Amino acid sequence: MKPIETIRPIGPIMAAALFLAVASQSSWAQTSSRDQLRRQDLSFVSTQLPKLHLNFFFQLNPQDFNQAVQAVDAQIPVLTDLEFNVRLAALAAMAGDPHTMIFPAVLADAQTQKFPLVFRWLDDGVFVTTAADEYAKALGARLVFVGNTPIDEVMRQLGTLIAHDNQQWLHYYGDRKSVV
């Protein structure tokens, strides 16, 4: 009968190397799977929007749309979920049709769904019209900046996500479908 050999314990360096090899493969697999799912979403949006819309390219050059799709595809590995969803919304908005839009579902516990203030664009600016109890002092306050960005620039940026025929449409959807 052959004696059982004892297994030598591995040193801390070897254990760390083994852990990193396994962890990086697991992380790579998760990232790869996430990227594949995002590419499926992007493919669906980029093929189905033009297919289902009566005239998706009536104001849009198809090459510009395809370049934008390729740019999103190239960014997929580094985009957060929120950034990716915003890019999909921007692709839909490129058509310039206010009735064609994407409002991606966000997780129920996402920060954007718990924002404690509601804003409305009035003739003289953007104002807080509803506030959670702990922010009641903000009622009636005028929103001038979001971070360091002036509100007019914020609305211009939202205009790339919300297709609109006029500023009133942008203001209506801008202050109701976002945090502004």
N, C-alpha and C positions, 0 to 999 in steps of 0.2 A: 504494500500500500504506500502510495506516495504521500509524503508529509504535506500538510497545508502550509503554504507560505504566508507569512504575515505581510500585510500591506503597509508599506512605509507611509507615515503621515506626510501630507504635502505641506510644504512651507507656506508662510503667509503670502509670499510673492506669487507662488504658483496658484494659491487659492484665489487671490485677487485677479490674476489673469484669467482663470477659469470663469469666475463670476462675470467679469467684463465681457468675455466672449459670449456667454449665454445671455446676459442682459442686453448686449448690443444686438444680438440676433432677434431677441424678443421685441426690442424697441424698433428695429428695422422692419420686422414683420407687421407691427401695429401701424407704423408710418406708411409702409407700402400699401397695406390694406386701406388705410384712410385715403391715401392718394388715389388709389384705384376707384374707390367709391366717389370721390370728388370728380374724377375724370368721367365717370359714368353720368354724374349729375350735369357736368359741363356739356358733355356730348348730347344729352337729352335736351337741354336748354338750347344749345346752338343749332340743333337740327329741327326740333319741334316748333320753336317759335316761328321761324320762317315758313315752315310747312303748314302750320295751323292758322296763321294770320292771313287775312285776305290779301294784303300787300305789304308785307313786313319791310320791304326795301323801297317804299315810296318816297322816303326822305333820306335814305341811308344807302351809301355805297356798299355793296356786298363785300368788297375787298377790305374796307375799313372794319366791318363787322368781323370778318375772318381773322384779321390781324389782332383785334381785341380779344377774340376767343383764344388765339395762340398765345397772347401775352398772359392771359389768366392761366392757361395750361402750364406755362413755364413757371409761374409763381406758386403753383399748387403746393409744392413741398414746404414753402415758408409761410404760407398764409394761415392765420388763425381761422377758426370756424366762422367767426363774425366777419372777418375780412373777406373770406371766400363768398359768404352769402351776399355781402355788399357788392362784390364783383358780378355775381349773377344778376342782381337787380340792375346794375349799370348796363349790362348787356341788353336786357329787355328795354331799358329806357332809351337806348340808342335808336330805336325805331322812330321815336318822336311821336308816338301815338299815346295820348294820355289814358287810353283805356287798355293799354297793354303794359302790365307791370308785374313784378315779382315781389311779394312780401314773404320772404322765407320764414318758416316757423322757427322760433327760437325755443330753447329749453325753458320749461316752466319756471325755473329758478334763475333765469338770466337776469342780469342787472337791468337791462333795458325794459323789462316788464315790471320792475319794482320801482321805477323812477317816481319819486313822490310828488312831482309837480306836473301840471298840465299847462301848456302854453297856447296862446292864440295870437295870431297876427292881426293887429288892428291897424287903423289908418296911420297911427303915429308910432308903430313899432310892435315888438313882440312882448307880451305881458303874461305873467303868471295869473291864471284864472281859477285854478284849483290846486290845493295843496293838502298833503297829509297833515294830520294834527300837529306833528312835531315841527312842521315847516310853515305853519299858519302865518308867521310874520312875513313870508315871502309873497303872500297874496297882493296882487296889484303891482308888484315890482316889474320893472322893465328889464328885459334881457338885452344886454348890449354886446356882450362877448360870450363865446363858449371857449373856455380856456383863454388863450391869447388871440383867438380868431374873432374878428368883428362879425356881428350877426349877418350883415349883408354878404360876407364871404361864405359864411356857413350856408346860407340859402343858395348861393351860387353853386356850391359843392353839392347840395341836395338836388339841385336842378340836373345834375348828371345821373342821379338815381331815380328821379321822378319825372317821367315824360310829362310835358305840359304844353298847352297852347298859349297860355298867358300867365302872368305873375300871380293872378288871383288863384289859379289852380295850384300852382306851386306852393303858395302860402297856405292854402287849405290843407293840402296833403302833407306839406312840410311840417306843420305844427301839430298834426293829428297822428301821423304815422311814424313819427320819430320823437326824439326827446326835445326837439325845438318846436 
